[in-house]
């Protein structure tokens, strides 16, 4: 299994026993072979690795934003404590900025995970991984229902979205289970063929 031995802004080294590792600029178009435990070889481009590193940095930035959320939340609540001169005041059940950051970043992370799973299915040649990406779709729909309901300040007229979200969550859990079982069966068959 491949491990990252050093990670710097300019260079990325991948080490795997019995394999030479190429050290080069992070944004070069060279590729590195990585062997997986089930003997499938995939190729990761330096551009793909750079995208993953940037995504991790974005997630860390959003986590930091949420970490200082107490001061942001106080700033959001301050107008209601001292009175606001703005003509529009949000209702008391409005989500705070840190809570919106968590909701939006979770949806973005889920979409990114779906795309990465799909790409893994294409690169590895194991089409059952694409089924996992399709199995994640109902849960994404549930996330959109939740964000829509919160966007309209949890309006009673839109409470049907809560029921739809619950149904999509159950359906999504079942579809992910089926997709995971298909991946298990597929890898079981490929290991028998070795």
CNS distance restraints for C-alpha pairs under 8 A (distance, minus, plus):
assign (resid   1 and name CA) (resid  16 and name CA) 6.56 0.50 0.50
assign (resid   1 and name CA) (resid  34 and name CA) 7.35 0.50 0.50
assign (resid   1 and name CA) (resid  35 and name CA) 5.97 0.50 0.50
assign (resid   1 and name CA) (resid  36 and name CA) 5.66 0.50 0.50
assign (resid   1 and name CA) (resid  37 and name CA) 6.37 0.50 0.50
assign (resid   2 and name CA) (resid  14 and name CA) 6.59 0.50 0.50
assign (resid   2 and name CA) (resid  15 and name CA) 5.91 0.50 0.50
assign (resid   2 and name CA) (resid  16 and name CA) 5.01 0.50 0.50
assign (resid   2 and name CA) (resid  34 and name CA) 6.07 0.50 0.50
assign (resid   2 and name CA) (resid  35 and name CA) 6.85 0.50 0.50
assign (resid   2 and name CA) (resid  36 and name CA) 7.77 0.50 0.50
assign (resid   3 and name CA) (resid  14 and name CA) 6.06 0.50 0.50
assign (resid   3 and name CA) (resid  15 and name CA) 5.73 0.50 0.50
assign (resid   3 and name CA) (resid  16 and name CA) 6.76 0.50 0.50
assign (resid   4 and name CA) (resid  12 and name CA) 7.63 0.50 0.50
assign (resid   4 and name CA) (resid  13 and name CA) 6.20 0.50 0.50
assign (resid   4 and name CA) (resid  14 and name CA) 5.01 0.50 0.50
assign (resid   4 and name CA) (resid  15 and name CA) 6.40 0.50 0.50
assign (resid   5 and name CA) (resid  13 and name CA) 5.99 0.50 0.50
assign (resid   5 and name CA) (resid  14 and name CA) 6.24 0.50 0.50
assign (resid   5 and name CA) (resid  15 and name CA) 6.44 0.50 0.50
assign (resid   6 and name CA) (resid  11 and name CA) 7.91 0.50 0.50
assign (resid   6 and name CA) (resid  12 and name CA) 6.18 0.50 0.50
assign (resid   6 and name CA) (resid  13 and name CA) 5.69 0.50 0.50
assign (resid   6 and name CA) (resid  14 and name CA) 7.82 0.50 0.50
assign (resid   7 and name CA) (resid  11 and name CA) 6.43 0.50 0.50
assign (resid   7 and name CA) (resid  12 and name CA) 5.12 0.50 0.50
assign (resid   7 and name CA) (resid  13 and name CA) 6.91 0.50 0.50
assign (resid   8 and name CA) (resid  12 and name CA) 6.41 0.50 0.50
assign (resid   9 and name CA) (resid  26 and name CA) 7.82 0.50 0.50
assign (resid  10 and name CA) (resid  25 and name CA) 5.89 0.50 0.50
assign (resid  10 and name CA) (resid  26 and name CA) 5.72 0.50 0.50
assign (resid  11 and name CA) (resid  23 and name CA) 6.64 0.50 0.50
assign (resid  11 and name CA) (resid  24 and name CA) 6.04 0.50 0.50
assign (resid  11 and name CA) (resid  25 and name CA) 5.44 0.50 0.50
assign (resid  11 and name CA) (resid  26 and name CA) 5.38 0.50 0.50
assign (resid  12 and name CA) (resid  23 and name CA) 6.52 0.50 0.50
assign (resid  12 and name CA) (resid  24 and name CA) 7.22 0.50 0.50
assign (resid  12 and name CA) (resid  25 and name CA) 7.61 0.50 0.50
assign (resid  12 and name CA) (resid  26 and name CA) 6.20 0.50 0.50
assign (resid  13 and name CA) (resid  21 and name CA) 6.63 0.50 0.50
assign (resid  13 and name CA) (resid  22 and name CA) 6.75 0.50 0.50
assign (resid  13 and name CA) (resid  23 and name CA) 5.53 0.50 0.50
assign (resid  14 and name CA) (resid  21 and name CA) 5.77 0.50 0.50
assign (resid  14 and name CA) (resid  22 and name CA) 7.38 0.50 0.50
assign (resid  14 and name CA) (resid  32 and name CA) 7.88 0.50 0.50
assign (resid  15 and name CA) (resid  19 and name CA) 7.38 0.50 0.50
assign (resid  15 and name CA) (resid  20 and name CA) 7.39 0.50 0.50
assign (resid  15 and name CA) (resid  21 and name CA) 5.69 0.50 0.50
assign (resid  16 and name CA) (resid  20 and name CA) 7.45 0.50 0.50
assign (resid  16 and name CA) (resid  21 and name CA) 7.40 0.50 0.50
assign (resid  16 and name CA) (resid  34 and name CA) 7.67 0.50 0.50
assign (resid  21 and name CA) (resid  32 and name CA) 7.65 0.50 0.50
assign (resid  22 and name CA) (resid  32 and name CA) 7.25 0.50 0.50
assign (resid  24 and name CA) (resid  28 and name CA) 6.99 0.50 0.50
assign (resid  26 and name CA) (resid  46 and name CA) 5.83 0.50 0.50
assign (resid  26 and name CA) (resid  47 and name CA) 7.55 0.50 0.50
assign (resid  26 and name CA) (resid  50 and name CA) 6.71 0.50 0.50
assign (resid  27 and name CA) (resid  46 and name CA) 5.68 0.50 0.50
assign (resid  27 and name CA) (resid  47 and name CA) 5.76 0.50 0.50
assign (resid  27 and name CA) (resid  50 and name CA) 6.86 0.50 0.50
assign (resid  28 and name CA) (resid  46 and name CA) 6.01 0.50 0.50
assign (resid  28 and name CA) (resid  47 and name CA) 7.27 0.50 0.50
assign (resid  29 and name CA) (resid  45 and name CA) 6.47 0.50 0.50
assign (resid  29 and name CA) (resid  46 and name CA) 5.93 0.50 0.50
assign (resid  29 and name CA) (resid  47 and name CA) 6.83 0.50 0.50
assign (resid  30 and name CA) (resid  45 and name CA) 6.34 0.50 0.50
assign (resid  30 and name CA) (resid  46 and name CA) 6.30 0.50 0.50
assign (resid  31 and name CA) (resid  43 and name CA) 6.28 0.50 0.50
assign (resid  31 and name CA) (resid  44 and name CA) 5.80 0.50 0.50
assign (resid  31 and name CA) (resid  45 and name CA) 4.59 0.50 0.50
assign (resid  31 and name CA) (resid  46 and name CA) 6.18 0.50 0.50
assign (resid  32 and name CA) (resid  43 and name CA) 5.91 0.50 0.50
assign (resid  32 and name CA) (resid  44 and name CA) 5.92 0.50 0.50
assign (resid  32 and name CA) (resid  45 and name CA) 6.79 0.50 0.50
assign (resid  32 and name CA) (resid  46 and name CA) 7.98 0.50 0.50
assign (resid  33 and name CA) (resid  41 and name CA) 6.64 0.50 0.50
assign (resid  33 and name CA) (resid  42 and name CA) 6.14 0.50 0.50
assign (resid  33 and name CA) (resid  43 and name CA) 4.99 0.50 0.50
assign (resid  33 and name CA) (resid  44 and name CA) 6.88 0.50 0.50
assign (resid  34 and name CA) (resid  41 and name CA) 5.99 0.50 0.50
assign (resid  34 and name CA) (resid  42 and name CA) 5.98 0.50 0.50
assign (resid  34 and name CA) (resid  43 and name CA) 6.54 0.50 0.50
assign (resid  34 and name CA) (resid  44 and name CA) 7.66 0.50 0.50
assign (resid  35 and name CA) (resid  39 and name CA) 6.24 0.50 0.50
assign (resid  35 and name CA) (resid  40 and name CA) 6.34 0.50 0.50
assign (resid  35 and name CA) (resid  41 and name CA) 5.00 0.50 0.50
assign (resid  35 and name CA) (resid  42 and name CA) 7.02 0.50 0.50
assign (resid  36 and name CA) (resid  40 and name CA) 5.71 0.50 0.50
assign (resid  36 and name CA) (resid  41 and name CA) 6.44 0.50 0.50
assign (resid  38 and name CA) (resid 187 and name CA) 7.57 0.50 0.50
assign (resid  38 and name CA) (resid 191 and name CA) 7.02 0.50 0.50
assign (resid  40 and name CA) (resid 124 and name CA) 6.56 0.50 0.50
assign (resid  41 and name CA) (resid 124 and name CA) 6.94 0.50 0.50
assign (resid  42 and name CA) (resid 123 and name CA) 6.03 0.50 0.50
assign (resid  42 and name CA) (resid 124 and name CA) 5.73 0.50 0.50
assign (resid  43 and name CA) (resid 123 and name CA) 7.32 0.50 0.50
assign (resid  44 and name CA) (resid  48 and name CA) 6.34 0.50 0.50
assign (resid  44 and name CA) (resid  49 and name CA) 6.92 0.50 0.50
assign (resid  45 and name CA) (resid  49 and name CA) 6.45 0.50 0.50
assign (resid  46 and name CA) (resid  50 and name CA) 6.06 0.50 0.50
assign (resid  47 and name CA) (resid  51 and name CA) 6.20 0.50 0.50
assign (resid  48 and name CA) (resid  52 and name CA) 6.30 0.50 0.50
assign (resid  49 and name CA) (resid  53 and name CA) 6.22 0.50 0.50
assign (resid  50 and name CA) (resid  54 and name CA) 6.16 0.50 0.50
assign (resid  51 and name CA) (resid  55 and name CA) 6.11 0.50 0.50
assign (resid  52 and name CA) (resid  56 and name CA) 6.19 0.50 0.50
assign (resid  53 and name CA) (resid  57 and name CA) 6.24 0.50 0.50
assign (resid  54 and name CA) (resid  58 and name CA) 6.21 0.50 0.50
assign (resid  55 and name CA) (resid  59 and name CA) 6.19 0.50 0.50
assign (resid  56 and name CA) (resid  60 and name CA) 6.13 0.50 0.50
assign (resid  57 and name CA) (resid  61 and name CA) 6.12 0.50 0.50
assign (resid  58 and name CA) (resid  62 and name CA) 6.23 0.50 0.50
assign (resid  59 and name CA) (resid  63 and name CA) 6.13 0.50 0.50
assign (resid  59 and name CA) (resid 105 and name CA) 7.57 0.50 0.50
assign (resid  60 and name CA) (resid  64 and name CA) 6.15 0.50 0.50
assign (resid  61 and name CA) (resid  65 and name CA) 6.25 0.50 0.50
assign (resid  62 and name CA) (resid  66 and name CA) 6.27 0.50 0.50
assign (resid  62 and name CA) (resid 101 and name CA) 7.05 0.50 0.50
assign (resid  62 and name CA) (resid 102 and name CA) 7.90 0.50 0.50
assign (resid  62 and name CA) (resid 105 and name CA) 7.38 0.50 0.50
assign (resid  63 and name CA) (resid  67 and name CA) 6.03 0.50 0.50
assign (resid  64 and name CA) (resid  68 and name CA) 6.43 0.50 0.50
assign (resid  65 and name CA) (resid  69 and name CA) 6.27 0.50 0.50
assign (resid  65 and name CA) (resid  98 and name CA) 7.16 0.50 0.50
assign (resid  66 and name CA) (resid  98 and name CA) 5.20 0.50 0.50
assign (resid  66 and name CA) (resid  99 and name CA) 7.85 0.50 0.50
assign (resid  66 and name CA) (resid 101 and name CA) 7.14 0.50 0.50
assign (resid  66 and name CA) (resid 102 and name CA) 7.38 0.50 0.50
assign (resid  68 and name CA) (resid  72 and name CA) 6.77 0.50 0.50
assign (resid  69 and name CA) (resid  73 and name CA) 5.68 0.50 0.50
assign (resid  69 and name CA) (resid  97 and name CA) 7.87 0.50 0.50
assign (resid  69 and name CA) (resid  98 and name CA) 5.46 0.50 0.50
assign (resid  70 and name CA) (resid  74 and name CA) 6.10 0.50 0.50
assign (resid  71 and name CA) (resid  75 and name CA) 6.20 0.50 0.50
assign (resid  72 and name CA) (resid  76 and name CA) 6.18 0.50 0.50
assign (resid  72 and name CA) (resid  97 and name CA) 7.20 0.50 0.50
assign (resid  72 and name CA) (resid  98 and name CA) 7.31 0.50 0.50
assign (resid  73 and name CA) (resid  77 and name CA) 6.18 0.50 0.50
assign (resid  73 and name CA) (resid  96 and name CA) 6.18 0.50 0.50
assign (resid  73 and name CA) (resid  97 and name CA) 6.88 0.50 0.50
assign (resid  73 and name CA) (resid  98 and name CA) 7.07 0.50 0.50
assign (resid  74 and name CA) (resid  78 and name CA) 5.82 0.50 0.50
assign (resid  75 and name CA) (resid  79 and name CA) 7.69 0.50 0.50
assign (resid  76 and name CA) (resid  96 and name CA) 6.92 0.50 0.50
assign (resid  76 and name CA) (resid  97 and name CA) 7.59 0.50 0.50
assign (resid  77 and name CA) (resid  81 and name CA) 6.63 0.50 0.50
assign (resid  78 and name CA) (resid  82 and name CA) 6.32 0.50 0.50
assign (resid  78 and name CA) (resid  83 and name CA) 8.00 0.50 0.50
assign (resid  79 and name CA) (resid  83 and name CA) 5.13 0.50 0.50
assign (resid  79 and name CA) (resid  84 and name CA) 4.90 0.50 0.50
assign (resid  80 and name CA) (resid  84 and name CA) 6.44 0.50 0.50
assign (resid  84 and name CA) (resid  89 and name CA) 7.73 0.50 0.50
assign (resid  90 and name CA) (resid  94 and name CA) 6.27 0.50 0.50
assign (resid  91 and name CA) (resid 153 and name CA) 7.36 0.50 0.50
assign (resid  93 and name CA) (resid 153 and name CA) 6.39 0.50 0.50
assign (resid  93 and name CA) (resid 154 and name CA) 7.48 0.50 0.50
assign (resid  94 and name CA) (resid 150 and name CA) 7.43 0.50 0.50
assign (resid  94 and name CA) (resid 153 and name CA) 5.49 0.50 0.50
assign (resid  95 and name CA) (resid  99 and name CA) 6.00 0.50 0.50
assign (resid  95 and name CA) (resid 100 and name CA) 6.43 0.50 0.50
assign (resid  95 and name CA) (resid 150 and name CA) 7.14 0.50 0.50
assign (resid  95 and name CA) (resid 153 and name CA) 7.77 0.50 0.50
assign (resid  96 and name CA) (resid 100 and name CA) 6.32 0.50 0.50
assign (resid  97 and name CA) (resid 101 and name CA) 6.17 0.50 0.50
assign (resid  98 and name CA) (resid 102 and name CA) 6.34 0.50 0.50
assign (resid  99 and name CA) (resid 103 and name CA) 6.30 0.50 0.50
assign (resid 100 and name CA) (resid 104 and name CA) 6.02 0.50 0.50
assign (resid 101 and name CA) (resid 105 and name CA) 5.88 0.50 0.50
assign (resid 102 and name CA) (resid 106 and name CA) 5.96 0.50 0.50
assign (resid 103 and name CA) (resid 107 and name CA) 6.48 0.50 0.50
assign (resid 103 and name CA) (resid 147 and name CA) 7.03 0.50 0.50
assign (resid 104 and name CA) (resid 108 and name CA) 6.27 0.50 0.50
assign (resid 104 and name CA) (resid 147 and name CA) 7.98 0.50 0.50
assign (resid 105 and name CA) (resid 109 and name CA) 5.97 0.50 0.50
assign (resid 106 and name CA) (resid 110 and name CA) 6.12 0.50 0.50
assign (resid 107 and name CA) (resid 111 and name CA) 6.26 0.50 0.50
assign (resid 107 and name CA) (resid 140 and name CA) 7.15 0.50 0.50
assign (resid 107 and name CA) (resid 143 and name CA) 6.68 0.50 0.50
assign (resid 107 and name CA) (resid 144 and name CA) 7.91 0.50 0.50
assign (resid 108 and name CA) (resid 112 and name CA) 6.15 0.50 0.50
assign (resid 109 and name CA) (resid 113 and name CA) 6.08 0.50 0.50
assign (resid 110 and name CA) (resid 114 and name CA) 6.22 0.50 0.50
assign (resid 110 and name CA) (resid 140 and name CA) 7.15 0.50 0.50
assign (resid 111 and name CA) (resid 115 and name CA) 6.30 0.50 0.50
assign (resid 111 and name CA) (resid 140 and name CA) 7.64 0.50 0.50
assign (resid 112 and name CA) (resid 116 and name CA) 6.15 0.50 0.50
assign (resid 113 and name CA) (resid 117 and name CA) 6.06 0.50 0.50
assign (resid 114 and name CA) (resid 118 and name CA) 6.20 0.50 0.50
assign (resid 114 and name CA) (resid 133 and name CA) 4.99 0.50 0.50
assign (resid 114 and name CA) (resid 134 and name CA) 7.99 0.50 0.50
assign (resid 114 and name CA) (resid 136 and name CA) 6.86 0.50 0.50
assign (resid 115 and name CA) (resid 119 and name CA) 6.20 0.50 0.50
assign (resid 115 and name CA) (resid 133 and name CA) 7.34 0.50 0.50
assign (resid 116 and name CA) (resid 120 and name CA) 6.07 0.50 0.50
assign (resid 117 and name CA) (resid 121 and name CA) 6.25 0.50 0.50
assign (resid 117 and name CA) (resid 129 and name CA) 6.39 0.50 0.50
assign (resid 117 and name CA) (resid 130 and name CA) 6.69 0.50 0.50
assign (resid 117 and name CA) (resid 132 and name CA) 7.24 0.50 0.50
assign (resid 117 and name CA) (resid 133 and name CA) 5.94 0.50 0.50
assign (resid 118 and name CA) (resid 122 and name CA) 6.43 0.50 0.50
assign (resid 118 and name CA) (resid 129 and name CA) 6.55 0.50 0.50
assign (resid 118 and name CA) (resid 130 and name CA) 4.91 0.50 0.50
assign (resid 118 and name CA) (resid 132 and name CA) 7.96 0.50 0.50
assign (resid 118 and name CA) (resid 133 and name CA) 5.81 0.50 0.50
assign (resid 119 and name CA) (resid 123 and name CA) 6.06 0.50 0.50
assign (resid 120 and name CA) (resid 124 and name CA) 5.82 0.50 0.50
assign (resid 120 and name CA) (resid 129 and name CA) 7.07 0.50 0.50
assign (resid 121 and name CA) (resid 125 and name CA) 5.87 0.50 0.50
assign (resid 121 and name CA) (resid 126 and name CA) 5.29 0.50 0.50
assign (resid 121 and name CA) (resid 127 and name CA) 5.36 0.50 0.50
assign (resid 121 and name CA) (resid 128 and name CA) 6.95 0.50 0.50
assign (resid 121 and name CA) (resid 129 and name CA) 4.70 0.50 0.50
assign (resid 121 and name CA) (resid 130 and name CA) 5.32 0.50 0.50
assign (resid 122 and name CA) (resid 126 and name CA) 7.01 0.50 0.50
assign (resid 122 and name CA) (resid 127 and name CA) 6.88 0.50 0.50
assign (resid 122 and name CA) (resid 130 and name CA) 7.67 0.50 0.50
assign (resid 126 and name CA) (resid 186 and name CA) 7.70 0.50 0.50
assign (resid 127 and name CA) (resid 131 and name CA) 7.13 0.50 0.50
assign (resid 128 and name CA) (resid 132 and name CA) 6.91 0.50 0.50
assign (resid 128 and name CA) (resid 179 and name CA) 7.09 0.50 0.50
assign (resid 128 and name CA) (resid 182 and name CA) 6.19 0.50 0.50
assign (resid 128 and name CA) (resid 183 and name CA) 5.39 0.50 0.50
assign (resid 128 and name CA) (resid 186 and name CA) 7.00 0.50 0.50
assign (resid 129 and name CA) (resid 133 and name CA) 6.78 0.50 0.50
assign (resid 129 and name CA) (resid 179 and name CA) 7.56 0.50 0.50
assign (resid 129 and name CA) (resid 183 and name CA) 6.39 0.50 0.50
assign (resid 130 and name CA) (resid 134 and name CA) 6.48 0.50 0.50
assign (resid 131 and name CA) (resid 135 and name CA) 6.04 0.50 0.50
assign (resid 131 and name CA) (resid 179 and name CA) 5.58 0.50 0.50
assign (resid 132 and name CA) (resid 136 and name CA) 6.34 0.50 0.50
assign (resid 132 and name CA) (resid 175 and name CA) 7.93 0.50 0.50
assign (resid 132 and name CA) (resid 176 and name CA) 6.08 0.50 0.50
assign (resid 132 and name CA) (resid 179 and name CA) 4.85 0.50 0.50
assign (resid 132 and name CA) (resid 180 and name CA) 6.66 0.50 0.50
assign (resid 133 and name CA) (resid 137 and name CA) 7.02 0.50 0.50
assign (resid 135 and name CA) (resid 172 and name CA) 6.29 0.50 0.50
assign (resid 135 and name CA) (resid 175 and name CA) 4.70 0.50 0.50
assign (resid 135 and name CA) (resid 176 and name CA) 4.83 0.50 0.50
assign (resid 135 and name CA) (resid 178 and name CA) 7.96 0.50 0.50
assign (resid 135 and name CA) (resid 179 and name CA) 6.35 0.50 0.50
assign (resid 136 and name CA) (resid 140 and name CA) 6.53 0.50 0.50
assign (resid 136 and name CA) (resid 172 and name CA) 6.22 0.50 0.50
assign (resid 136 and name CA) (resid 175 and name CA) 7.37 0.50 0.50
assign (resid 136 and name CA) (resid 176 and name CA) 6.31 0.50 0.50
assign (resid 137 and name CA) (resid 141 and name CA) 6.35 0.50 0.50
assign (resid 137 and name CA) (resid 172 and name CA) 7.12 0.50 0.50
assign (resid 138 and name CA) (resid 142 and name CA) 6.35 0.50 0.50
assign (resid 138 and name CA) (resid 168 and name CA) 5.29 0.50 0.50
assign (resid 138 and name CA) (resid 169 and name CA) 6.83 0.50 0.50
assign (resid 138 and name CA) (resid 171 and name CA) 6.56 0.50 0.50
assign (resid 138 and name CA) (resid 172 and name CA) 4.77 0.50 0.50
assign (resid 139 and name CA) (resid 143 and name CA) 6.32 0.50 0.50
assign (resid 139 and name CA) (resid 168 and name CA) 5.99 0.50 0.50
assign (resid 139 and name CA) (resid 169 and name CA) 5.45 0.50 0.50
assign (resid 139 and name CA) (resid 171 and name CA) 7.88 0.50 0.50
assign (resid 139 and name CA) (resid 172 and name CA) 5.02 0.50 0.50
assign (resid 139 and name CA) (resid 173 and name CA) 7.67 0.50 0.50
assign (resid 140 and name CA) (resid 144 and name CA) 6.33 0.50 0.50
assign (resid 141 and name CA) (resid 145 and name CA) 6.29 0.50 0.50
assign (resid 141 and name CA) (resid 165 and name CA) 7.39 0.50 0.50
assign (resid 141 and name CA) (resid 168 and name CA) 6.78 0.50 0.50
assign (resid 142 and name CA) (resid 146 and name CA) 6.34 0.50 0.50
assign (resid 142 and name CA) (resid 164 and name CA) 7.11 0.50 0.50
assign (resid 142 and name CA) (resid 165 and name CA) 4.26 0.50 0.50
assign (resid 142 and name CA) (resid 166 and name CA) 7.19 0.50 0.50
assign (resid 142 and name CA) (resid 168 and name CA) 5.38 0.50 0.50
assign (resid 142 and name CA) (resid 169 and name CA) 6.15 0.50 0.50
assign (resid 143 and name CA) (resid 147 and name CA) 6.25 0.50 0.50
assign (resid 143 and name CA) (resid 165 and name CA) 7.21 0.50 0.50
assign (resid 144 and name CA) (resid 148 and name CA) 6.01 0.50 0.50
assign (resid 145 and name CA) (resid 149 and name CA) 6.15 0.50 0.50
assign (resid 145 and name CA) (resid 161 and name CA) 5.58 0.50 0.50
assign (resid 145 and name CA) (resid 162 and name CA) 7.14 0.50 0.50
assign (resid 145 and name CA) (resid 164 and name CA) 7.26 0.50 0.50
assign (resid 145 and name CA) (resid 165 and name CA) 5.74 0.50 0.50
assign (resid 146 and name CA) (resid 150 and name CA) 6.23 0.50 0.50
assign (resid 146 and name CA) (resid 161 and name CA) 7.13 0.50 0.50
assign (resid 146 and name CA) (resid 162 and name CA) 6.96 0.50 0.50
assign (resid 146 and name CA) (resid 165 and name CA) 6.71 0.50 0.50
assign (resid 147 and name CA) (resid 151 and name CA) 5.96 0.50 0.50
assign (resid 148 and name CA) (resid 152 and name CA) 6.52 0.50 0.50
assign (resid 149 and name CA) (resid 153 and name CA) 6.66 0.50 0.50
assign (resid 149 and name CA) (resid 154 and name CA) 5.12 0.50 0.50
assign (resid 149 and name CA) (resid 155 and name CA) 6.91 0.50 0.50
assign (resid 149 and name CA) (resid 158 and name CA) 6.49 0.50 0.50
assign (resid 149 and name CA) (resid 159 and name CA) 7.51 0.50 0.50
assign (resid 149 and name CA) (resid 161 and name CA) 6.52 0.50 0.50
assign (resid 149 and name CA) (resid 162 and name CA) 7.65 0.50 0.50
assign (resid 150 and name CA) (resid 154 and name CA) 5.00 0.50 0.50
assign (resid 154 and name CA) (resid 158 and name CA) 7.18 0.50 0.50
assign (resid 154 and name CA) (resid 159 and name CA) 7.40 0.50 0.50
assign (resid 155 and name CA) (resid 159 and name CA) 6.76 0.50 0.50
assign (resid 158 and name CA) (resid 162 and name CA) 7.88 0.50 0.50
assign (resid 159 and name CA) (resid 163 and name CA) 7.13 0.50 0.50
assign (resid 160 and name CA) (resid 164 and name CA) 6.27 0.50 0.50
assign (resid 161 and name CA) (resid 165 and name CA) 5.93 0.50 0.50
assign (resid 162 and name CA) (resid 166 and name CA) 6.24 0.50 0.50
assign (resid 163 and name CA) (resid 167 and name CA) 6.22 0.50 0.50
assign (resid 164 and name CA) (resid 168 and name CA) 6.06 0.50 0.50
assign (resid 165 and name CA) (resid 169 and name CA) 6.08 0.50 0.50
assign (resid 166 and name CA) (resid 170 and name CA) 6.43 0.50 0.50
assign (resid 167 and name CA) (resid 171 and name CA) 6.17 0.50 0.50
assign (resid 168 and name CA) (resid 172 and name CA) 5.76 0.50 0.50
assign (resid 169 and name CA) (resid 173 and name CA) 6.09 0.50 0.50
assign (resid 170 and name CA) (resid 174 and name CA) 6.37 0.50 0.50
assign (resid 171 and name CA) (resid 175 and name CA) 6.19 0.50 0.50
assign (resid 172 and name CA) (resid 176 and name CA) 6.03 0.50 0.50
assign (resid 173 and name CA) (resid 177 and name CA) 6.15 0.50 0.50
assign (resid 174 and name CA) (resid 178 and name CA) 6.24 0.50 0.50
assign (resid 175 and name CA) (resid 179 and name CA) 6.11 0.50 0.50
assign (resid 176 and name CA) (resid 180 and name CA) 6.00 0.50 0.50
assign (resid 177 and name CA) (resid 181 and name CA) 6.17 0.50 0.50
assign (resid 178 and name CA) (resid 182 and name CA) 6.23 0.50 0.50
assign (resid 179 and name CA) (resid 183 and name CA) 6.26 0.50 0.50
assign (resid 180 and name CA) (resid 184 and name CA) 6.20 0.50 0.50
assign (resid 181 and name CA) (resid 185 and name CA) 6.21 0.50 0.50
assign (resid 182 and name CA) (resid 186 and name CA) 6.02 0.50 0.50
assign (resid 183 and name CA) (resid 187 and name CA) 6.09 0.50 0.50
assign (resid 184 and name CA) (resid 188 and name CA) 6.01 0.50 0.50
assign (resid 185 and name CA) (resid 189 and name CA) 6.18 0.50 0.50
assign (resid 186 and name CA) (resid 190 and name CA) 6.26 0.50 0.50
assign (resid 187 and name CA) (resid 191 and name CA) 6.05 0.50 0.50
assign (resid 188 and name CA) (resid 192 and name CA) 6.38 0.50 0.50
assign (resid 189 and name CA) (resid 193 and name CA) 6.45 0.50 0.50
assign (resid 190 and name CA) (resid 194 and name CA) 6.70 0.50 0.50
